[in-house]
Amino acid sequence: MNILHINTKDLSGGAAISALRLHRGLKTAGHGSSLMVGFPSTTSQEITRIPYDWRTRWLHRLIPLTGLNYLEYLGSFKIPETDFYKKADILNLHNLHRDFFSYLSLPKLTREKPAVWTLHDMWPLTGHCAYSYDCGRWETGCGKCPYLENYPAVRRDATKIEWKLKNKAYSRSRVTIVVPSKWLEVQARRSMLIRHFSIHHIPHGLDTSTFLPIDKALSRSAIGLPTDKTVLMFAAEDISDRRKGLDLLIEALKTLPESFKSKLTLLSMGASWDINSYLVDIESRSVGYIESDRLKALCFSAGDFYIHPARSDNFPLMPLESIACGTPVIGFDVGGVGELVRNDITGLLLPPADVENLKEAIIRLAEDGTKRRALSLNCRNIAEEEYSLELQVGRYEALYSELTAG
């Protein structure tokens, strides 16, 4: 089969990385696979940019003022004219929000080609936001939105209108939904917008021969980390995003006993930042954004445990990568996090946004090496059994075959 993936990016961010891994896994399995993205970072014959329509420039001055997002990106209507589209047997849509794609083009894209839509957050279900938190208005049509500032932010409340526009576009589209977490599957089946579509649960996968435990002393030596301290890990592409929970982690670290802080080192990936600017007084090391999976595996192997303090999430890749490297995870029980962070099995699962429990969990894992080693073995076994790239690809292959059989 020839599969065309349509996504925001080809490299940066969880949705981009998971789509790229699926693309590579499909190619390894013998299929033709290509990516069409809004913001390409690499040069490849398999990757191209979504077409641009000159009218977008002028519409962009008007559309955002209405409180509606992305309707002006008319280039997505030109996708069927491209060779990438014409050669495809099936489409695999991924993140369709950001300034590159109009969801109103979905009926045209899916008229001649069956399409799988892999959801990476709640945006397809709502009148604007990627995560609804405690708001349930998306179930009944949105409007009177309490979180207009949440990503993707809007200038005025047109969420009821956007919800209706999505409903009209979806009703004329031929789409099969894939969700990586059981949590998002529940949300999808509750959604009046997409519950009439066929919905399938397929977790993300990764290459377990790349993401694997590496000798801790060797890993720390390669990165330049101390061997006599407990290494905590945290990662976020955008630390200003409140959803990522950096403020919760900082608050927990601040309340640790001073004598205990001297035994810790914080290793951070993604956005570079200085923990000491938050007056935490803990030794830290930032390795910045890492593109190489092998280098990521080295970092995860160097850590004693990874902390994922998100306020909301779907099926986050960093905890998955950490688990595959045998490094336990501390996380809050939000969204699909609990499907990866299984309490006392792959890590410690805490009540949402509970800073006191987070502090106690950090102390508990830091002081109990026997517990960490037991969790580490569970992590690796579960990653191999449930989250290999081969398993993910096989599930997508079966779904693609079913949809193209007619």
C-alpha positions in Angstrom: 0.0 0.0 0.0 0.9 3.6 -0.4 0.1 5.8 2.6 0.1 9.6 2.7 0.5 11.1 6.2 -0.8 14.6 6.6 0.5 16.4 9.7 1.7 19.7 11.2 5.4 18.9 11.2 7.8 16.1 10.4 10.2 16.3 13.4 9.4 18.5 16.4 6.6 17.7 18.9 4.9 14.5 19.9 2.5 14.2 17.0 5.3 14.8 14.5 7.6 12.2 16.1 4.9 9.5 16.4 3.8 10.0 12.8 7.4 9.9 11.6 8.0 6.7 13.5 4.9 5.1 12.0 6.0 6.3 8.5 9.4 4.6 8.9 7.9 1.5 10.4 5.5 1.1 7.4 8.4 1.5 5.0 10.4 -1.1 6.9 7.4 -3.4 6.5 7.5 -2.9 2.7 4.9 -0.2 2.1 5.1 3.1 0.3 4.8 5.9 2.8 5.2 9.7 2.5 4.5 12.8 4.6 2.9 16.1 3.6 3.3 18.6 6.4 2.7 22.3 7.1 6.2 22.9 8.4 8.9 20.6 7.1 12.3 20.5 8.8 14.0 18.0 6.6 14.7 17.6 2.9 13.6 14.2 1.5 11.8 12.9 -1.5 9.3 11.4 1.0 8.4 14.7 2.6 6.7 17.7 1.1 5.0 20.9 2.1 1.2 21.3 2.0 0.4 23.6 -1.0 0.0 27.3 -0.3 -2.9 29.5 -1.6 -2.1 33.2 -2.1 -5.5 34.2 -0.8 -4.6 32.9 2.7 -2.4 36.0 3.2 -5.4 38.3 2.9 -7.9 36.2 4.7 -5.5 35.9 7.6 -6.1 39.5 8.3 -9.8 38.8 8.8 -10.5 35.3 10.0 -8.7 35.4 13.4 -10.7 38.4 14.3 -13.9 36.3 14.1 -12.6 33.9 16.8 -12.4 31.1 14.3 -9.1 29.2 13.7 -7.5 28.1 10.4 -10.3 28.5 7.9 -8.1 30.8 5.8 -5.5 28.1 5.0 -7.0 27.2 1.6 -3.9 25.4 0.4 -5.3 22.2 2.0 -8.0 22.2 -0.7 -5.1 21.8 -3.3 -3.8 18.6 -1.8 -5.7 16.4 -4.2 -3.9 18.1 -7.1 -0.5 16.8 -5.8 1.3 13.7 -7.0 1.7 12.6 -3.3 -2.1 12.5 -3.0 -2.7 10.9 -6.4 -0.2 8.0 -5.6 -1.7 7.3 -2.2 -4.1 4.4 -1.6 -5.1 5.7 1.8 -4.6 8.9 3.8 -3.5 9.0 7.5 -4.4 12.4 9.0 -2.7 13.4 12.2 -2.7 16.9 13.9 -4.7 19.2 11.6 -4.6 22.3 13.8 -2.2 25.1 13.4 -1.7 27.6 10.6 -1.4 25.2 7.6 -4.7 23.4 7.2 -8.4 24.1 7.0 -10.7 21.4 8.4 -13.3 22.5 5.8 -11.2 20.7 3.2 -11.8 17.2 4.8 -14.8 16.3 2.6 -12.8 17.0 -0.6 -9.7 15.1 0.7 -11.7 12.0 1.7 -14.1 11.9 -1.3 -11.8 9.7 -3.4 -9.5 8.3 -0.7 -10.3 6.5 2.5 -8.8 8.2 5.5 -7.6 7.3 8.9 -7.4 10.2 11.4 -5.0 9.6 14.3 -6.1 11.9 17.1 -3.2 13.3 19.2 -5.4 15.5 21.5 -9.1 16.6 21.9 -9.1 19.4 19.3 -11.2 17.4 16.7 -13.9 17.1 19.4 -14.1 20.7 20.5 -15.0 24.2 19.4 -11.4 25.4 19.7 -9.2 23.8 22.4 -6.8 20.8 22.4 -7.7 19.9 26.0 -10.9 20.7 27.7 -9.8 20.2 31.3 -12.9 20.3 33.5 -15.1 21.8 30.8 -17.7 19.4 29.3 -19.3 21.9 26.9 -17.7 20.2 23.9 -20.2 17.3 24.4 -23.2 19.5 23.7 -21.9 22.0 21.1 -19.5 24.4 23.0 -20.2 28.1 23.4 -19.6 30.2 26.5 -16.0 28.8 26.6 -14.2 29.2 29.9 -10.8 28.7 28.4 -10.4 30.9 25.4 -6.7 31.4 26.2 -6.0 27.7 26.0 -4.1 26.4 23.0 -5.0 27.1 20.3 -6.2 30.4 21.7 -9.0 32.5 20.2 -9.7 36.2 20.4 -13.4 35.9 20.9 -15.9 33.2 21.7 -17.0 31.7 18.4 -16.6 28.1 19.8 -20.3 27.2 19.1 -19.9 28.3 15.5 -16.6 26.4 15.1 -18.2 23.3 16.6 -21.0 23.5 14.1 -18.6 24.0 11.2 -16.7 20.9 12.2 -19.9 19.0 12.5 -20.9 20.0 8.9 -17.4 19.1 7.6 -17.2 15.8 9.4 -20.7 14.8 8.2 -19.5 15.0 4.6 -16.2 13.2 5.2 -15.1 9.5 5.0 -13.0 9.0 8.1 -12.0 6.2 10.4 -10.7 7.4 13.8 -7.6 6.0 15.6 -6.9 7.0 19.2 -3.6 6.1 21.0 -5.1 6.1 24.5 -8.2 4.5 26.0 -8.9 7.8 27.7 -9.2 9.5 24.3 -11.3 6.6 23.0 -13.8 7.3 25.8 -13.9 11.0 24.9 -14.3 10.2 21.2 -17.3 7.9 21.8 -18.9 10.7 23.9 -18.4 13.3 21.2 -21.5 14.2 19.1 -19.0 15.2 16.4 -17.2 12.0 15.7 -18.9 9.1 17.6 -20.7 8.0 14.4 -17.3 7.2 12.8 -15.6 3.8 13.4 -13.2 4.3 16.3 -10.1 2.1 16.9 -7.6 2.1 19.8 -3.9 1.7 18.6 -1.2 2.9 21.0 1.9 4.6 19.8 4.9 2.4 19.3 8.7 2.9 19.2 11.8 1.1 18.2 12.6 -1.0 21.3 16.0 -1.9 19.8 16.9 1.9 20.0 15.1 2.8 23.1 16.6 0.3 25.6 18.4 0.4 28.9 22.1 1.5 28.6 24.6 1.0 31.4 23.9 3.9 33.8 27.5 4.7 34.7 28.4 4.7 31.0 25.4 7.0 30.2 26.2 9.4 32.9 29.8 9.6 31.9 28.9 10.3 28.3 26.6 13.1 29.3 28.8 14.5 32.0 26.5 13.7 35.0 27.6 12.8 38.5 27.6 9.2 39.4 27.0 9.7 43.1 23.7 11.6 42.9 20.1 10.8 42.1 19.2 12.1 38.7 15.7 13.3 38.1 14.5 14.0 34.6 12.0 16.4 33.0 11.3 17.4 29.4 9.1 19.9 27.6 9.3 21.5 24.2 7.5 24.6 25.6 8.0 25.3 29.3 5.7 28.3 29.1 2.8 25.9 28.3 0.9 25.6 31.7 -0.4 22.2 30.6 3.1 20.8 30.9 3.2 21.5 34.7 6.7 22.9 35.1 5.3 25.2 37.8 4.0 22.1 39.8 7.4 20.5 39.5 9.2 23.6 40.7 6.9 24.0 43.6 7.5 20.4 44.7 11.3 20.7 44.3 11.3 23.9 46.4 9.7 22.2 49.3 12.3 19.4 49.5 14.5 19.4 52.5 17.7 21.3 51.8 19.9 18.3 52.8 18.0 16.2 50.3 18.4 18.7 47.5 22.2 18.4 47.7 21.8 14.7 46.7 19.9 15.5 43.5 20.7 16.5 39.9 17.9 17.5 37.5 18.4 16.5 33.8 16.1 18.4 31.5 15.5 17.9 27.7 13.6 20.1 25.3 13.5 23.8 26.0 16.7 25.0 27.7 16.1 26.7 31.0 17.9 27.3 34.3 16.3 25.7 37.3 18.2 28.0 39.6 16.4 31.0 38.2 13.4 29.6 40.0 15.3 29.6 43.3 15.2 25.8 43.7 18.9 25.4 44.5 19.3 22.0 42.9 22.1 21.1 40.6 20.8 20.9 37.0 21.9 20.1 33.5 20.0 20.9 30.3 20.8 19.0 27.1 18.3 21.1 25.1 16.3 19.6 22.2 17.5 16.2 21.1 16.5 14.9 17.7 18.5 11.6 17.8 16.6 8.7 19.4 19.9 7.1 20.4 20.9 10.2 22.3 17.5 10.3 23.9 17.9 6.7 25.0 21.3 7.6 26.5 19.7 10.4 28.5 16.8 8.3 29.8 19.2 5.6 30.8 21.2 8.1 32.8 18.2 9.1 34.9 16.9 7.3 38.0 13.4 8.3 37.2 11.4 10.7 34.9 8.9 13.2 36.2 5.8 14.0 34.0 3.8 16.7 35.9 1.3 17.5 33.1 -2.1 18.8 34.0 -3.6 17.0 31.0 -2.3 14.7 28.3 -3.2 12.1 25.8 -0.5 9.4 25.4 2.7 11.2 25.9 5.9 10.0 24.2 8.4 11.0 26.8 7.1 8.6 29.5 6.8 5.9 26.8 10.4 6.5 25.8 11.5 6.5 29.5 9.7 3.3 30.2 11.3 1.6 27.2 14.7 2.5 28.6 13.8 1.0 31.9 13.5 4.3 33.7 10.4 4.6 36.0 8.1 7.6 35.7 6.3 9.7 38.2 3.1 11.3 36.8 -0.3 12.7 37.6 -3.4 10.6 36.8 -4.7 12.7 33.9 -5.8 11.8 30.4 -4.0 8.7 29.2 -1.0 9.1 31.5 -2.2 6.3 33.7 -2.1 3.8 30.8 1.7 4.2 30.8 2.5 5.2 34.4 1.0 2.2 36.2 1.2 2.7 39.9 3.8 0.6 41.6 4.4 -1.2 38.3 6.1 1.3 35.9 6.2 4.2 38.3 4.1 6.2 40.7 0.8 7.6 39.6 -0.4 10.6 41.7 -3.7 12.6 42.1 -3.8 15.4 39.5 -1.7 18.5 40.3 -1.0 17.2 43.8 2.3 19.0 44.7 2.6 17.4 48.1 2.3 13.9 46.8 4.8 14.8 44.0 7.3 15.8 46.6 6.8 12.7 48.6 7.0 10.5 45.5 10.3 12.1 44.6 11.8 11.3 48.0 10.4 7.8 48.0 11.9 6.8 44.7 15.1 8.6 45.3 15.7 6.8 48.6 14.5 3.3 47.5 16.9 1.8 45.0 15.4 -1.6 45.4 12.0 -0.2 44.3 13.5 1.6 41.3 15.2 -1.6 40.1 11.9 -3.6 40.4 10.0 -0.9 38.5 12.7 -0.7 35.9 12.3 -4.4 35.0 8.6 -4.0 34.7 9.0 -0.9 32.5 11.2 -2.7 30.0 9.0 -5.9 29.9 5.8 -3.8 29.3 7.5 -1.7 26.6 8.6 -4.8 24.7 5.2 -6.6 25.0 2.9 -3.7 24.3 4.6 -0.8 22.6 6.9 -2.1 20.0 6.8 -0.3 16.6 6.2 -3.7 14.9 3.1 -4.2 16.9 1.8 -0.7 16.1 2.6 -1.1 12.4 0.8 -4.4 12.3 -2.3 -2.9 13.7 -2.3 -0.1 11.2 -1.7 -2.5 8.4 -4.8 -4.5 9.3 -6.9 -1.3 9.5 -5.5 0.0 6.2 -6.2 -3.3 4.5 -9.8 -3.3 5.8 -10.5 0.2 4.5 -8.9 -0.4 1.0 -10.4 -3.8 0.5 -13.4 -2.5 -1.3 
